[in-house]
């Protein structure tokens, strides 16, 4: 992997909150100069490393054999994920294990809230940007077009059913049923508004109700600071939620979409996140913002775009 020359001259630590087993973290790490102290930690890995926190400092073991890193000496950091995917599976609320996990999370979240380094996106901005209602309100305030969208337990306030409705999870899009060995994913699904009982489901949990769009193509736009990359896949025979198609994950291709990219950059700036992975839908008439993930994946996207995104994050961390 090619590394930018000269980055090793600065001995300040690079900090990544994430999992060393995460391919996205590995892709960025492989581009970090080996002479730089590198701290990589999350709620699980920090339990295996030495750390000391006081009123005046936060030090942890480095991930690349450079001894201990004082995180207050770090100039830049990247929050990929606070905890490994599925690390909370099977955790019972109110249990001793949940209390222990909460203590580790409190320790880890102190890193971006108390250390002096500049984060690619601040923790609180990341947490806010994950909320679909916050995204919807930000898009509206920024003048970005979305399909009519409502979260309600009153069926009379739902978007017009004549165009068709789609239901999407407002909270986590995954859960386990019975045991962690039985995981389920909640995809966007069409709503059968002709079924007399569909309104009975509304009080159970808040869901996003959205007017259904007839997609011509799906766009994935990745933003990094003032730069953007766009990728497309024809809607064709894809399911309503393209993630349900295994083939779709390897069928994207690079495209230039200047107007959508400008809007995507405007939205990420409005939400104070300097990295985002956004989903847009193009219909026969217009293009609509659908979703923003402030820590979304990019490695399933084709090169050179995917490699350029990895390199951009690594280079920024080392500046």
LUMBADO-779820 format. One line per 8 residues: number of its first residue (from 1); their letters; for each residue x, y negated, z negated of N, C-alpha, C. Coordinates in steps of 0.1 Angstrom, whole numbers, plus 2048, in hexadecimal, padded with zeros to 3 digits. Each point is the difference from the previous one (the first is absolute). Example, Ala and Ser with C-alpha at 12.3 -4.5 7.8 and 13.67 -1.06 7.14 Angstrom:
1 = AS = 884,839,7B2,7F7,7F4,800,809,7F4,800 ~ 7FC,7F5,807,809,7F5,800,7F8,7F5,7F8
***
This chain:
1 = XXXXXXXX = 808,80C,800,7F8,7F4,800,809,7F4,800 ~ 7FD,7F6,809,808,7F4,801,7FC,7F6,7F5 ~ 80B,7FB,7F9,7FE,7F6,7F6,806,7F3,804 ~ 7FA,7F5,7FC,805,7F3,804,80D,7FD,7F9 ~ 80A,7FC,808,80D,7FD,7FA,7FF,7F4,7F7 ~ 808,800,7F6,801,7F4,7F7,7F7,800,7F4 ~ 7F6,809,800,7F7,800,7F4,807,804,7F3 ~ 80A,808,801,807,805,7F4,808,7F5,7F9
9 = XXXXXXXX = 801,7F4,806,808,7F5,7FA,7F9,7FB,7F3 ~ 7F2,801,800,7F9,7FC,7F5,7FD,80C,7F7 ~ 805,7FF,7F3,7FF,80B,7F7,7F3,801,7F8 ~ 7F7,7F7,803,7F3,800,7F8,7F8,80D,803 ~ 7F9,805,7F7,7F8,80C,802,7F4,7FE,809 ~ 7FD,80A,808,7F3,801,807,7F7,808,7F8 ~ 7F3,7FB,7FE,7F7,807,7F8,7F4,805,809 ~ 7FC,80D,7FF,7F5,805,807,7F7,807,7F5
17 = XXXXXXXX = 7F4,7FC,7FF,7F6,808,7F8,7F9,809,809 ~ 804,80D,7FE,7FA,80A,809,807,80E,7FD ~ 7FC,809,808,804,80E,7FE,80B,804,80A ~ 80C,805,7FB,80A,804,80A,7FC,80B,80A ~ 7F6,807,7FC,7FA,80A,809,7F7,7FB,80B ~ 7FC,7F3,7FF,7F8,7FA,80A,808,7FD,80C ~ 7FC,805,80C,807,7FE,80C,802,7F1,804 ~ 7F7,7F8,7FC,801,7F1,803,80B,7FA,7F7
25 = XXXXXXXX = 801,804,7F4,80B,7FC,7F7,80D,805,806 ~ 801,80C,804,80C,806,805,805,7F8,80C ~ 7F6,7FD,809,804,7F9,80D,806,7F3,7FD ~ 7FB,7F9,7F6,806,7F3,7FC,80D,802,7F9 ~ 801,809,7F7,80D,803,7F8,80B,803,80A ~ 7FD,808,80A,80A,804,809,807,7F4,808 ~ 7F9,7F5,7FF,805,7F4,807,806,7F6,7F6 ~ 801,804,7F3,806,7F7,7F6,80F,803,7FF
33 = XXXXXXXX = 808,7F6,800,80F,802,7FF,803,808,7F4 ~ 808,80B,801,803,809,7F5,808,7F9,7F4 ~ 806,7F4,803,807,7F9,7F5,7F7,7F9,7F7 ~ 7F4,7FE,804,7F6,7F8,7F8,7FA,809,7F5 ~ 800,7FC,7F3,7F9,807,7F6,7F1,801,804 ~ 7FB,80C,7FF,7F2,802,804,7F8,806,7F5 ~ 7F5,7F9,7FB,7F7,805,7F6,7F3,804,807 ~ 7FD,80D,7FE,7F3,805,806,7F8,807,7F4
41 = XXXXXXXX = 7F5,7FB,7FD,7F9,805,7F4,7F1,7FF,802 ~ 7F9,809,7FA,7F1,800,7FF,7FC,805,7F2 ~ 7F3,802,7FE,7FC,805,7F3,805,80E,7FC ~ 804,808,80A,805,80D,7FD,80F,800,800 ~ 807,7FA,809,80E,801,801,807,7F9,7F4 ~ 7F9,7F5,7FB,807,7F8,7F6,801,809,7F3 ~ 7F8,80A,7FF,800,809,7F4,80D,808,800 ~ 807,801,80C,80C,809,801,80D,7F7,800
49 = XXXXXXXX = 7FE,7F3,7FE,80C,7F8,801,802,7F8,7F3 ~ 80C,7FC,7FE,802,7F7,7F4,7FB,7F2,803 ~ 7FA,7FA,7F6,7FB,7F2,802,801,7F9,7F3 ~ 801,7F3,800,800,7F8,7F4,7F9,7F3,803 ~ 7F6,7FD,7F8,7F8,7F3,802,801,7F8,7F3 ~ 803,7F4,802,801,7F7,7F4,7F9,7F3,804 ~ 801,7F6,7F7,7FA,7F3,802,808,7F9,80B ~ 80C,804,803,808,7F9,809,805,808,80C
57 = XXXXXXXX = 7FC,80C,801,805,808,80C,7F8,80D,802 ~ 802,806,80C,7FA,80D,803,80A,807,809 ~ 806,80B,7FA,80A,807,808,7FC,80F,802 ~ 804,805,80B,7FD,80E,803,80B,807,808 ~ 801,80D,800,80A,807,808,7FD,7FD,80F ~ 80B,800,807,7FE,7FE,80F,7FE,80E,806 ~ 7FA,800,80C,7FD,80C,808,80C,805,808 ~ 80A,7F8,801,80C,803,809,80D,800,7F9
65 = XXXXXXXX = 800,804,7F3,80C,802,7F9,808,7F3,7FD ~ 7FA,7F5,7FF,807,7F3,7FE,7FE,7FC,7F1 ~ 7FE,809,7F7,7FE,7FD,7F2,7F3,7FA,7FD ~ 800,7F6,7F7,7F3,7FA,7FB,7FE,7F3,807 ~ 7F4,7FD,804,7FD,7F4,807,7F8,7F7,7F7 ~ 804,7F3,7FF,7F8,7F6,7F9,7F6,7FA,80A ~ 7F4,803,7FE,7F6,7FC,80A,7FE,7F1,800 ~ 804,7F9,7F6,800,7F1,801,80A,7FB,809
73 = XXXXXXXX = 80A,808,804,80A,7FC,809,7FC,803,80F ~ 7F5,807,801,7FB,803,80E,7FA,7F4,806 ~ 803,7FE,80D,7FB,7F5,807,7F2,803,807 ~ 7FF,80C,804,7F3,804,807,7FC,80E,7FD ~ 7F3,802,801,7FA,80D,7FD,7F4,803,808 ~ 7FD,80D,801,7F4,804,808,7F8,80A,7F8 ~ 7F3,7FD,7FF,7F7,809,7F9,7F9,809,80A ~ 804,80C,801,7FA,809,80A,7F4,807,7F9
81 = XXXXXXXX = 802,807,7F4,7F6,806,7F9,804,801,7F1 ~ 7F7,7FD,7F7,803,800,7F2,802,80F,7FB ~ 7F9,809,806,800,80E,7FC,800,809,80D ~ 805,80C,7FF,7FF,809,80C,7F2,803,803 ~ 7FD,803,80C,7F3,804,804,7FB,80C,7F8 ~ 7F4,800,7FC,7FA,80B,7F8,806,803,7F3 ~ 808,7F7,7FB,806,802,7F3,7F6,800,7F4 ~ 7F5,7FA,802,7F6,7FF,7F6,7F5,80B,801
89 = XXXXXXXX = 802,809,80A,7F6,80B,802,7FF,808,7F3 ~ 7F4,803,7FC,7FD,808,7F4,801,7F9,7F3 ~ 803,7F3,801,802,7F8,7F3,7F2,7FD,7FA ~ 7FE,803,7F4,7F3,7FD,7FA,800,7F3,7F8 ~ 7F7,7F8,804,7FF,7F3,7F9,7FF,802,7F1 ~ 807,7F8,7F8,7FF,801,7F2,809,80B,7F9 ~ 807,808,809,808,80A,7FA,80E,7FB,7FC ~ 807,808,7F9,80E,7FD,7FC,808,7FD,80C
97 = XXXXXXXX = 7FF,809,80A,808,7FF,80D,7FD,7F2,806 ~ 7F3,7FC,800,7FC,7F4,806,807,7F4,7F9 ~ 801,801,7F2,806,7F5,7F8,80F,800,803 ~ 806,80B,802,80F,801,803,802,7FA,80E ~ 7F7,804,80A,802,7FA,80D,7FE,7F1,800 ~ 7F6,7FB,7F8,7FE,7F2,7FF,80C,7F8,7FB ~ 807,807,7F6,80C,7F9,7FB,80B,7FF,80A ~ 802,80A,809,80A,7FF,80A,7FC,7F6,80B
105 = XXXXXXXX = 7F3,7FF,802,7FB,7F6,80A,802,7F2,7FB ~ 7FE,7FE,7F3,802,7F3,7FA,80F,7FC,801 ~ 809,80A,7FE,80E,7FD,801,804,7FC,80E ~ 7FA,808,80A,804,7FD,80E,7FB,7F3,805 ~ 7F3,7FD,7FC,7FB,7F3,805,806,7F4,7FA ~ 808,802,7F5,807,7F5,7FB,80C,7FC,809 ~ 804,809,809,80C,7FD,808,7FD,7F4,80A ~ 7F5,801,808,7FD,7F5,809,7FB,7F4,7F9
113 = XXXXXXXX = 7FB,801,7F4,7FA,7F5,7F9,80A,7F8,7F7 ~ 80C,806,7FE,809,7F9,7F7,80E,7FE,806 ~ 804,808,80A,80D,7FE,805,800,7F4,80A ~ 80D,7FB,802,801,7F4,808,800,801,80F ~ 801,80D,805,801,801,80E,7F4,7FD,808 ~ 802,7FD,80C,7F5,7FD,80A,7FA,80D,805 ~ 7F3,802,7FF,7FA,80C,805,7FA,7FE,80E ~ 801,80A,809,7FA,7FF,80D,7F2,7FB,7FF
121 = XXXXXXXX = 7F8,807,7F7,7F3,7FB,7FD,7FF,802,7F0 ~ 7FA,7F6,7FA,7FF,800,7F1,7F6,80B,7FC ~ 802,806,7F4,7F7,80B,7FC,7F1,7FB,800 ~ 7FE,7F5,7FA,7F2,7FC,7FF,7F9,7FD,80D ~ 808,7FB,80A,7FB,7FE,80D,7FD,80D,807 ~ 809,80A,7FD,7FD,80E,806,7F4,806,7FA ~ 7FE,7FF,7F3,7F4,806,7FA,7F3,7F9,805 ~ 801,7F3,802,7F4,7F8,805,7FD,804,80E
129 = XXXXXXXX = 80B,801,808,7FE,803,80E,7FA,80E,803 ~ 802,809,7F6,7FA,80E,802,7F1,800,7FF ~ 7FA,7F5,7FB,7F2,800,7FD,7F9,7FC,80D ~ 7F7,808,805,7F9,7FD,80D,7F7,7F4,800 ~ 7FA,7FD,7F4,7F8,7F4,7FF,809,7F4,801 ~ 80C,800,7FA,809,7F5,801,805,7FE,80E ~ 802,80B,807,804,7FF,80F,7F5,7FA,808 ~ 7F3,804,7FD,7F5,7FB,808,7FE,7F1,7FE
137 = XXXXXXXX = 802,7FC,7F3,7FE,7F1,7FD,80B,7F8,806 ~ 80D,806,800,80B,7F9,805,7FF,7FE,810 ~ 7FB,80B,806,7FE,800,80F,7F6,7F5,803 ~ 7F5,800,7F9,7F5,7F6,802,806,7F2,7FE ~ 807,7FE,7F6,805,7F2,7FD,80A,7FC,80A ~ 807,80A,807,80A,7FD,809,7FB,7FF,80E ~ 7F3,802,802,7FA,7FF,80D,802,80C,809 ~ 803,80C,7FA,803,80C,807,7F3,808,801
145 = XXXXXXXX = 7FD,805,80C,7F3,807,802,801,80E,7FA ~ 7F5,804,7F9,7FE,80D,7FB,7F1,804,804 ~ 7FE,80D,800,7F2,804,802,7F8,7FC,7F3 ~ 7F3,7FD,801,7F8,7FD,7F4,802,80B,7F6 ~ 804,7FB,7F4,804,809,7F5,7FA,7FC,7F3 ~ 7FB,80A,7F8,7F9,7FD,7F4,804,80B,7F6 ~ 801,7FD,7F3,800,80A,7F5,7F4,7FD,7F8 ~ 7F7,809,7FF,7F3,7FD,7F9,7FA,80C,7FB
153 = XXXXXXXX = 7F7,7FF,7F6,7F7,80B,7FC,7F2,7FD,804 ~ 7FE,7F6,808,7F3,7FC,805,7FF,802,80F ~ 7F9,80A,804,800,804,80F,7FB,7F4,809 ~ 7F8,7F8,7FA,7FA,7F4,808,80B,7F7,804 ~ 80C,800,7F9,80B,7F7,803,80B,806,809 ~ 7FE,80D,804,809,806,809,800,7FA,80D ~ 80B,801,808,7FF,7FB,80E,7F5,807,808 ~ 7FC,7FA,80B,7F5,806,808,804,80E,804
161 = XXXXXXXX = 7F7,80A,7FE,802,80D,803,7FF,803,80F ~ 7FB,7F7,808,7FD,802,80E,80D,803,808 ~ 80B,7FA,7FC,80D,803,807,807,80C,7FA ~ 7FA,805,7F5,807,80B,7F9,808,7FB,7F5 ~ 801,808,7F5,808,7FC,7F4,80B,80A,7FE ~ 80A,7FB,7FA,80B,809,7FC,802,7FD,7F1 ~ 803,80B,7F8,803,7FF,7F2,80F,804,7FE ~ 806,7F8,7F8,80F,802,7FD,802,7FF,7F1
169 = XXXXXXXX = 80A,807,7FB,802,7FF,7F1,805,7F2,7FC ~ 7FB,7FA,7F6,806,7F4,7FA,80B,803,7F7 ~ 7FF,80B,7F9,80B,804,7F7,809,80A,807 ~ 807,808,7F8,809,80A,806,7FA,808,80A ~ 807,803,80B,7FA,808,80B,804,80F,7FF ~ 803,804,7F4,803,80E,7FE,7FD,804,7F1 ~ 7FD,80C,7FE,7FE,805,7F3,801,80F,800 ~ 800,807,7F4,800,80E,800,7F4,805,7FA
177 = XXXXXXXX = 7FB,80C,805,7F3,805,7FB,803,80D,7F8 ~ 7FD,7FF,7F4,802,80C,7F7,80E,801,7FB ~ 80A,800,809,80E,801,7FC,809,7F9,80A ~ 80C,7FD,7FC,809,7F9,80A,803,808,80C ~ 7FD,80D,800,802,809,80B,7F5,7FE,80B ~ 7F6,7F8,7FD,7F5,7FE,809,7FE,7F2,803 ~ 80A,7FA,808,800,7F1,803,7F6,7FD,80B ~ 7FA,7F5,7FF,7F6,7FB,80A,804,7F2,804
185 = XXXXXXXX = 7FE,7FD,80D,802,7F3,806,7F3,7FA,804 ~ 7FE,7F3,7FD,7F3,7FA,803,803,7F7,80C ~ 7FA,804,80C,802,7F9,80C,7F4,7F7,802 ~ 802,7F6,80A,7F4,7F8,804,7F6,809,807 ~ 7F4,7FF,7FD,7F5,809,806,7F4,7F8,804 ~ 7F9,804,80B,7F4,7F9,804,7F5,803,7F5 ~ 7F7,7F6,7FF,7F5,801,7F7,7F3,803,807 ~ 7FA,80B,7FC,7F3,803,807,7F5,7F8,7F9
193 = XXXXXXXX = 7FD,7F4,806,7F6,7F7,7F9,7F2,805,803 ~ 7FE,80A,808,7F3,806,802,7FC,80A,7F5 ~ 80B,804,7F9,7FD,809,7F5,7FA,7F8,7F4 ~ 7F4,805,7FC,7F9,7F8,7F5,808,7FE,7F3 ~ 809,809,7FE,807,7FF,7F3,80D,7F9,800 ~ 804,7FA,80C,80E,7FB,800,801,7F4,7F6 ~ 7F6,7F9,7FE,801,7F5,7F6,802,804,7F2 ~ 7FC,80D,7FD,802,805,7F2,80F,802,7FD
201 = XXXXXXXX = 808,800,80A,80F,802,7FD,807,7F3,7FC ~ 7F9,7F5,803,807,7F3,7FE,804,7FD,7F1 ~ 7F7,803,7F6,804,7FD,7F2,80B,809,7FB ~ 803,80C,807,809,809,7FA,80E,7FB,7FE ~ 805,7F8,80A,80E,7FA,800,800,7F6,80B ~ 807,7F5,7FE,800,7F5,80A,808,805,80C ~ 7FA,800,80C,806,803,80C,7FF,7F4,80A ~ 809,800,809,800,7F5,80B,7F6,805,80A
209 = XXXXXXXX = 7F6,7F7,803,7F7,803,80B,804,7F6,80B ~ 802,805,80C,805,7F8,80B,7F8,803,80D ~ 7FE,7F6,808,7F9,803,80D,80A,808,808 ~ 7FB,80A,807,808,809,808,805,7F9,80D ~ 80C,801,802,806,7FB,80D,802,80C,80A ~ 7FF,7FD,80C,802,80A,80B,80E,7FD,806 ~ 80A,807,7FA,80E,7FD,803,804,804,80E ~ 807,7F7,807,807,803,80C,80E,805,7FD
217 = XXXXXXXX = 806,7FA,7F7,80E,804,7FB,802,7FC,7F2 ~ 808,807,7F9,804,7FD,7F2,80E,7F9,801 ~ 802,7F6,7F8,80D,7F9,7FF,805,801,7F2 ~ 80D,804,7FF,807,7FF,7F3,80A,7F5,801 ~ 7FF,7F6,7F8,80A,7F5,800,807,800,7F3 ~ 80E,800,801,808,800,7F4,806,7F2,800 ~ 7FF,7F9,7F4,806,7F3,7FF,80C,801,7F6 ~ 80A,7F9,803,80B,7FE,7F6,805,7F2,801
225 = XXXXXXXX = 7FD,7F9,7F5,803,7F1,7FF,7FA,7F9,80D ~ 808,7FB,809,7FB,7F9,80B,800,808,80D ~ 802,80D,7FF,802,809,80B,7F4,80A,800 ~ 7FC,805,80C,7F6,80A,801,803,80A,80B ~ 7FA,80B,7FE,800,80B,80A,7F2,805,802 ~ 7FC,803,80C,7F3,805,803,800,80D,807 ~ 7F7,809,7FD,7FF,80D,806,7F2,803,803 ~ 7FD,808,80A,7F3,803,805,7FD,80F,802
233 = XXXXXXXX = 7F4,803,7FF,7FB,80E,804,7F2,7FE,805 ~ 7FD,806,80B,7F3,800,806,7F6,807,7F7 ~ 7F4,7FA,7FE,7F6,806,7F8,7FB,80D,806 ~ 7FD,800,80D,7FC,80C,807,7F7,809,7F8 ~ 805,80D,7FE,7F9,80A,7F8,804,800,7F1 ~ 807,7F6,7FC,804,800,7F1,7F3,800,7F7 ~ 801,805,7F4,7F5,7FF,7F7,7FF,7F1,7FB ~ 7F5,7FD,7FA,7FE,7F3,7FB,80D,7FB,7F8
241 = XXXXXXXX = 805,808,7F7,80C,7FD,7F8,80B,808,807 ~ 809,7F9,807,80A,807,808,80A,809,7F8 ~ 800,7FD,7F3,809,808,7F7,7FC,80E,7FF ~ 7F3,803,804,7FC,80E,800,805,808,80B ~ 806,7FA,80A,806,807,80B,80F,802,7FE ~ 805,80C,7FF,80F,802,7FE,807,7FB,80D ~ 7FA,801,80C,807,7FC,80C,802,7F1,800 ~ 7F7,7F9,7FA,800,7F1,800,80D,7FB,7F9
249 = XXXXXXXX = 805,807,7F6,80B,7FB,7F9,80D,800,808 ~ 800,807,80B,80C,800,809,7FD,7FB,80E ~ 7F5,7F8,802,7FC,7FC,80D,801,7F1,802 ~ 805,7F9,7F6,801,7F1,801,80B,7FC,80A ~ 7FE,7F4,806,80B,7FB,808,801,7F1,7FE ~ 80C,7FB,802,802,7F1,7FD,7F9,7F8,80B ~ 7FB,7F4,7FB,7F9,7F8,809,802,7F1,7FB ~ 7FF,7F7,809,800,7F2,7FC,7F2,7FB,7FF
257 = XXXXXXXX = 7FC,7FA,7F5,7F3,7FB,7FD,801,7F3,7F9 ~ 805,7F5,808,804,7F4,7F9,7F5,7FA,7F7 ~ 7F3,7FF,805,7F6,7FA,7F8,7FD,807,7F3 ~ 7FF,80D,801,7FE,808,7F4,80B,800,7F7 ~ 80D,800,805,80B,7FF,7F8,801,7F3,7F8 ~ 7FC,7F5,807,800,7F3,7F9,7F6,800,7F5 ~ 7F4,806,802,7F6,800,7F6,805,809,7F4 ~ 806,80B,803,805,809,7F6,80B,7FA,7F7
265 = XXXXXXXX = 808,7F8,806,80A,7F8,7F9,7FA,7F6,7F7 ~ 7F6,7F9,805,7F8,7F6,7F9,7F9,806,7F4 ~ 7FB,80C,801,7F9,807,7F5,80A,804,7F6 ~ 80B,806,804,809,805,7F6,806,7F4,7F8 ~ 802,7F5,806,805,7F4,7F9,7F5,7FB,7F7 ~ 7F3,800,804,7F5,7FB,7F7,7FF,809,7F4 ~ 804,80D,801,800,809,7F5,80D,801,7F8 ~ 80A,7F8,804,80D,7FF,7F9,807,80E,800
273 = XXXXXXXX = 7FF,808,80B,807,80C,802,809,7FE,80C ~ 80D,804,7FE,809,7FE,80B,803,80C,808 ~ 7F9,80B,7FC,7FF,80C,809,7F2,804,7FF ~ 7FB,805,80C,7F2,805,800,7FF,80A,80C ~ 7F7,809,7FF,7FD,809,80B,7F1,7FF,802 ~ 7FB,7FB,80B,7F2,7FC,802,7FA,808,80B ~ 7F3,803,7FE,7F8,807,80A,7F6,7F6,806 ~ 800,800,80D,7F7,7F7,808,7F8,809,80A
281 = XXXXXXXX = 7F5,7FC,804,7F8,807,80B,7FD,7F6,80B ~ 802,805,80C,7FD,7F8,80C,7F3,806,806 ~ 7F6,7F8,802,7F4,805,807,800,7FA,80E ~ 7F5,802,807,7FF,7FA,80E,7FF,7F1,7FF ~ 7FC,7FB,7F4,7FE,7F1,7FF,80A,7F8,7F9 ~ 806,807,7F5,809,7F8,7F8,809,80A,7F8 ~ 808,7FA,7F7,809,808,7F7,7FD,7FC,7F2 ~ 800,80A,7F7,7FB,7FE,7F2,80B,806,7F7
289 = XXXXXXXX = 802,7F8,7F5,808,805,7F5,7F8,80B,7F8 ~ 807,80B,7FC,7F9,80A,7F9,806,802,7F2 ~ 80D,801,7FF,806,804,7F3,80F,7FB,800 ~ 804,7FD,7F4,80E,7FD,7FD,806,808,7F5 ~ 80B,806,802,807,808,7F6,80E,7F9,7FD ~ 802,7FA,7F4,80C,7F9,7FD,80C,809,7FF ~ 7FE,80D,800,80B,80A,7FF,7FE,80B,80A ~ 7F9,7FD,80B,7FD,80A,80A,80B,807,807
297 = XXXXXXXX = 7FE,80C,804,80A,808,807,803,7FB,80E ~ 80C,802,805,804,7FC,80D,808,80B,808 ~ 804,80A,7F9,809,80A,806,7F9,809,80A ~ 7F3,800,800,7F9,808,80A,7FF,7F8,80D ~ 803,7F3,800,800,7F8,80C,80C,802,809 ~ 800,7FE,80D,80B,803,808,80C,7F6,7FF ~ 80C,805,804,80B,7F8,801,7FF,7F8,80E ~ 807,7F5,801,809,7FA,7F6,7F9,7F8,7F5
305 = XXXXXXXX = 7F3,7FF,800,7FA,7F8,7F6,802,805,7F2 ~ 7FE,80D,7FE,801,805,7F2,80E,7FE,7FB ~ 80B,802,808,80D,7FE,7FB,803,7F1,7FE ~ 7FA,7F8,808,802,7F1,7FE,7FA,7FC,7F3 ~ 7F4,806,7FC,7FA,7FC,7F3,809,804,7F4 ~ 805,80D,801,809,805,7F5,80C,7F7,7FF ~ 806,7FC,80B,80C,7F8,800,7FD,7F2,7FB ~ 7F4,7FA,803,7FD,7F3,7FC,7FF,800,7F1
313 = XXXXXXX = 7FA,80A,7FA,7FF,800,7F1,80D,801,7FA ~ 809,80A,805,80D,802,7FA,809,7F3,802 ~ 7FF,7FA,80B,808,7F4,802,7FC,7F5,7F7 ~ 7F3,7FE,7FE,7FB,7F5,7F7,805,803,7F2 ~ 7FF,80D,7FB,805,803,7F3,80E,7FD,7FD ~ 808,800,80B,80F,7FE,7FE,804,7F2,803 ~ 7F7,7F7,804,804,7F3,803,804,7F8,7F4
***
